[in-house]
């Protein structure tokens, strides 16, 4: 068993994902009846969706309970950069959608929704969403509510100053992190199942009908990642941002892209921060918050 694990862990995760993608595509074309392969994708996505909210909840709570907050200005800077970079990414997406409009046909008719009557209703719904039942928030992956309650509980634990409680939260968060890493290591099988399901159901036409949409999405992502974000990083750090950028894309960005979950990618980002020699007290809070 150990030899099999060593062989499995030897190639990079991205290479294994690419191999899984190719195998899934070939099986979808030549063996569309092998429906059990599609089940691997369903299991993988379901596992990620299930464990990611729990990871964020305990990780934020544990990080806040054990943090000393020696430099509070850093957190303000990070929150501003999160909001600012997300706003720029949204602006890029809107411009790209206007410049290169793509029409897609949905398999089912969309549900008609009424627009909010004003900003007051929007804010009301937002705050109600934030303070929703924490158990329901975990079950429905309501990250706003998860963050709110984890922050409250984390600060509550910090104020009590219980070393046993803090240590317990830390152990639980580390255990869940290991579980998430284990699930991510199975991403090649999950991606193989997802691709198989798509190709076997829709045929090769899926690559032509959705090709433009994929190019638009990936092109906008690359523009944001290779031009917009480096500008922000370059201004903040005052030196060439691309060595750091390429390292982050290689070790974190590709994994997040293929696993399709930024929350499940938290352990990868944490490991990368540790490799870069950053302050754990700081990134253990800022990464889950992001």
C-alpha positions as CSV (number, residue, x, y, z in Angstrom):
1,X,0.0,0.0,0.0
2,X,2.8,2.4,0.9
3,X,4.5,1.7,-2.5
4,X,1.3,2.5,-4.3
5,X,0.9,5.8,-2.3
6,X,4.5,6.7,-3.1
7,X,4.0,6.1,-6.9
8,X,0.7,8.1,-6.7
9,X,2.2,11.1,-4.9
10,X,5.3,11.3,-7.1
11,X,3.8,13.2,-10.2
12,X,2.5,16.7,-9.6
13,X,-1.2,17.1,-8.9
14,X,-1.7,19.2,-12.0
15,X,-0.2,16.6,-14.3
16,X,-2.4,13.9,-12.7
17,X,-5.5,16.2,-13.2
18,X,-4.6,16.7,-16.9
19,X,-4.2,12.9,-17.4
20,X,-7.6,12.4,-15.7
21,X,-9.1,15.1,-18.0
22,X,-7.9,13.3,-21.1
23,X,-9.0,9.8,-19.9
24,X,-12.4,11.2,-19.0
25,X,-12.8,12.7,-22.4
26,X,-11.7,9.5,-24.2
27,X,-14.1,7.4,-22.0
28,X,-16.9,9.8,-22.7
29,X,-16.4,9.3,-26.5
30,X,-15.7,5.6,-26.7
31,X,-17.4,4.2,-23.6
32,X,-20.4,6.4,-22.8
33,X,-22.2,3.5,-21.1
34,X,-19.6,3.4,-18.2
35,X,-21.8,5.6,-16.0
36,X,-20.0,4.7,-12.8
37,X,-17.1,6.9,-14.0
38,X,-19.4,9.9,-13.8
39,X,-20.2,9.0,-10.3
40,X,-16.6,9.7,-9.3
41,X,-17.1,13.4,-10.3
42,X,-20.3,13.6,-8.3
43,X,-18.6,12.1,-5.3
44,X,-15.6,14.5,-5.6
45,X,-17.7,17.7,-5.9
46,X,-20.1,16.5,-3.1
47,X,-17.2,15.8,-0.8
48,X,-15.6,19.2,-1.4
49,X,-18.9,21.1,-1.0
50,X,-19.5,19.2,2.2
51,X,-16.2,19.7,4.0
52,X,-15.2,23.2,2.7
53,X,-17.7,25.1,4.9
54,X,-16.7,23.1,8.0
55,X,-13.0,23.8,7.3
56,X,-13.6,27.6,7.0
57,X,-15.8,27.6,10.1
58,X,-13.2,25.9,12.4
59,X,-10.1,27.5,10.7
60,X,-11.3,31.1,11.2
61,X,-12.6,30.3,14.7
62,X,-9.3,28.7,15.7
63,X,-7.1,31.4,14.1
64,X,-9.0,34.2,15.8
65,X,-9.0,32.4,19.2
66,X,-5.2,31.9,19.0
67,X,-4.2,35.2,17.4
68,X,-2.6,38.1,19.3
69,X,-3.2,40.8,16.6
70,X,0.1,42.6,17.1
71,X,-0.3,44.5,13.8
72,X,-4.0,45.3,13.2
73,X,-3.3,47.5,10.2
74,X,-2.3,44.5,8.1
75,X,-5.8,43.1,8.4
76,X,-7.3,46.4,7.2
77,X,-4.9,46.4,4.3
78,X,-5.8,42.8,3.3
79,X,-9.5,43.4,3.5
80,X,-9.2,46.5,1.3
81,X,-7.1,44.6,-1.2
82,X,-9.6,41.7,-1.2
83,X,-12.5,44.1,-2.0
84,X,-10.6,46.3,-4.4
85,X,-9.2,43.3,-6.5
86,X,-12.6,41.6,-6.5
87,X,-14.2,44.9,-7.8
88,X,-11.6,45.2,-10.6
89,X,-12.1,41.5,-11.5
90,X,-15.9,42.2,-11.7
91,X,-15.3,45.3,-13.9
92,X,-13.1,43.2,-16.2
93,X,-15.8,40.5,-16.4
94,X,-18.5,43.1,-17.4
95,X,-16.3,44.7,-20.1
96,X,-15.4,41.2,-21.5
97,X,-19.0,40.2,-21.6
98,X,-19.9,43.4,-23.4
99,X,-17.0,43.2,-25.9
100,X,-17.5,39.4,-26.6
101,X,-21.2,38.5,-26.0
102,X,-21.9,34.8,-25.9
103,X,-25.3,33.2,-26.0
104,X,-25.9,29.8,-24.4
105,X,-29.0,27.7,-24.5
106,X,-30.0,26.3,-21.1
107,X,-31.4,22.8,-20.8
108,X,-34.2,24.0,-18.5
109,X,-36.1,27.2,-18.4
110,X,-34.8,29.7,-15.8
111,X,-36.9,30.5,-12.7
112,X,-38.4,34.0,-12.8
113,X,-37.2,36.2,-10.0
114,X,-38.3,39.6,-9.0
115,X,-35.7,42.3,-8.6
116,X,-35.2,44.0,-5.2
117,X,-37.3,47.1,-4.8
118,X,-34.3,49.1,-3.6
119,X,-31.0,49.2,-1.7
120,X,-32.9,48.9,1.6
121,X,-34.3,45.5,0.7
122,X,-30.8,44.4,-0.6
123,X,-29.2,45.3,2.8
124,X,-32.0,43.7,4.8
125,X,-31.7,40.4,2.9
126,X,-27.9,40.6,3.3
127,X,-28.0,41.0,7.0
128,X,-30.7,38.4,7.5
129,X,-28.4,36.1,5.4
130,X,-25.5,36.8,7.7
131,X,-27.3,36.1,11.0
132,X,-29.0,33.0,9.7
133,X,-28.9,29.8,11.7
134,X,-25.2,28.6,11.9
135,X,-26.2,24.9,11.4
136,X,-28.2,25.8,8.3
137,X,-25.3,28.0,7.1
138,X,-22.9,25.0,7.3
139,X,-25.5,22.7,5.6
140,X,-26.2,25.3,2.8
141,X,-22.6,26.6,2.4
142,X,-23.7,30.1,3.3
143,X,-20.2,31.5,3.7
144,X,-21.2,35.0,4.9
145,X,-23.1,33.5,7.9
146,X,-20.3,30.9,8.4
147,X,-17.7,33.7,8.6
148,X,-19.9,35.8,11.0
149,X,-20.5,33.0,13.5
150,X,-16.9,31.7,13.3
151,X,-15.6,35.2,14.0
152,X,-18.0,35.6,16.9
153,X,-17.1,32.3,18.4
154,X,-13.4,32.8,17.8
155,X,-13.4,36.2,19.6
156,X,-15.5,34.6,22.3
157,X,-13.0,31.9,22.9
158,X,-10.2,34.5,22.9
159,X,-11.9,36.6,25.6
160,X,-12.5,33.5,27.8
161,X,-8.7,32.8,27.6
162,X,-9.2,29.0,27.8
163,X,-6.0,27.3,26.6
164,X,-7.7,23.9,26.4
165,X,-10.5,25.4,24.3
166,X,-8.1,27.1,21.9
167,X,-5.9,24.0,21.6
168,X,-9.0,21.9,20.9
169,X,-10.2,24.2,18.1
170,X,-6.7,24.1,16.6
171,X,-6.5,20.3,16.7
172,X,-10.0,20.1,15.0
173,X,-9.0,22.6,12.3
174,X,-5.8,20.8,11.6
175,X,-7.6,17.5,11.3
176,X,-10.2,18.9,8.9
177,X,-7.3,20.4,6.9
178,X,-5.8,17.0,6.5
179,X,-9.1,15.6,5.3
180,X,-9.4,18.4,2.7
181,X,-5.9,17.7,1.5
182,X,-6.8,14.0,1.1
183,X,-9.9,14.9,-1.0
184,X,-7.9,17.3,-3.2
185,X,-5.4,14.5,-3.8
186,X,-8.2,12.6,-5.4
187,X,-9.0,15.5,-7.8
188,X,-7.8,13.6,-10.9
189,X,-10.5,11.0,-10.4
190,X,-13.1,13.7,-9.8
191,X,-12.1,15.7,-12.9
192,X,-12.1,12.5,-14.9
193,X,-15.7,11.8,-13.8
194,X,-16.9,15.4,-14.4
195,X,-15.4,15.4,-18.0
196,X,-16.8,11.9,-18.7
197,X,-20.3,13.0,-17.6
198,X,-20.2,16.1,-19.8
199,X,-18.8,14.4,-22.9
200,X,-21.0,11.3,-22.6
201,X,-24.1,13.3,-22.1
202,X,-23.6,16.1,-24.7
203,X,-21.1,14.5,-27.1
204,X,-18.2,16.4,-28.7
205,X,-20.5,19.3,-29.6
206,X,-20.1,20.5,-26.0
207,X,-16.6,21.7,-27.0
208,X,-17.9,23.8,-29.9
209,X,-21.1,25.1,-28.3
210,X,-19.4,26.0,-25.1
211,X,-16.0,26.7,-26.5
212,X,-16.6,30.4,-26.9
213,X,-17.9,30.7,-23.3
214,X,-14.8,28.8,-22.0
215,X,-12.5,31.0,-24.0
216,X,-14.2,34.1,-22.6
217,X,-14.1,32.9,-19.0
218,X,-10.5,31.7,-19.1
219,X,-9.4,34.7,-21.1
220,X,-10.9,37.1,-18.5
221,X,-9.3,35.1,-15.7
222,X,-5.9,35.2,-17.3
223,X,-6.2,39.0,-18.0
224,X,-7.1,39.5,-14.3
225,X,-4.4,37.2,-13.1
226,X,-1.5,38.3,-15.4
227,X,-2.2,42.0,-15.8
228,X,-4.7,43.4,-13.2
229,X,-3.4,41.6,-10.1
230,X,0.3,42.1,-10.9
231,X,-0.3,45.9,-11.2
232,X,-1.8,45.9,-7.6
233,X,1.0,43.7,-6.3
234,X,3.7,45.8,-8.0
235,X,2.3,49.0,-6.6
236,X,2.0,47.6,-3.1
237,X,5.4,45.8,-3.0
238,X,7.3,48.2,-5.3
239,X,9.2,45.6,-7.2
240,X,8.6,43.1,-10.0
241,X,5.5,41.0,-9.0
242,X,5.8,38.3,-11.7
243,X,8.2,35.8,-9.9
244,X,5.8,35.7,-6.9
245,X,2.8,35.6,-9.3
246,X,4.0,32.6,-11.2
247,X,4.9,30.7,-8.0
248,X,1.4,31.4,-6.7
249,X,-0.3,30.4,-9.9
250,X,1.8,27.2,-10.2
251,X,1.3,26.0,-6.6
252,X,-2.2,27.4,-5.8
253,X,-3.9,28.9,-8.9
254,X,-3.9,25.7,-11.0
255,X,-5.2,23.6,-8.2
256,X,-8.0,26.0,-7.4
257,X,-8.9,26.2,-11.1
258,X,-9.2,22.4,-11.6
259,X,-10.8,21.6,-8.2
260,X,-13.3,24.5,-8.7
261,X,-13.3,25.4,-5.0
262,X,-11.4,28.3,-3.5
263,X,-12.6,27.2,0.0
264,X,-11.2,23.7,-0.5
265,X,-8.0,25.2,-1.8
266,X,-7.3,26.8,1.7
267,X,-4.8,24.1,2.8
268,X,-2.9,24.6,-0.4
269,X,-2.7,28.4,0.2
270,X,-1.7,27.9,3.8
271,X,1.1,25.6,2.8
272,X,2.3,28.1,0.2
273,X,2.3,30.9,2.8
274,X,4.4,28.7,5.1
275,X,6.8,28.0,2.2
276,X,7.1,31.8,1.5
277,X,8.0,32.4,5.1
278,X,5.0,34.5,6.0
279,X,3.6,35.1,9.5
280,X,1.3,32.2,10.4
281,X,-0.7,34.2,12.9
282,X,-1.6,36.6,10.1
283,X,-2.2,34.3,7.1
284,X,-4.1,31.7,9.2
285,X,-6.8,34.4,9.5
286,X,-6.5,36.2,6.2
287,X,-6.5,33.1,4.0
288,X,-9.8,31.6,5.3
289,X,-11.3,35.2,5.4
290,X,-10.5,35.6,1.7
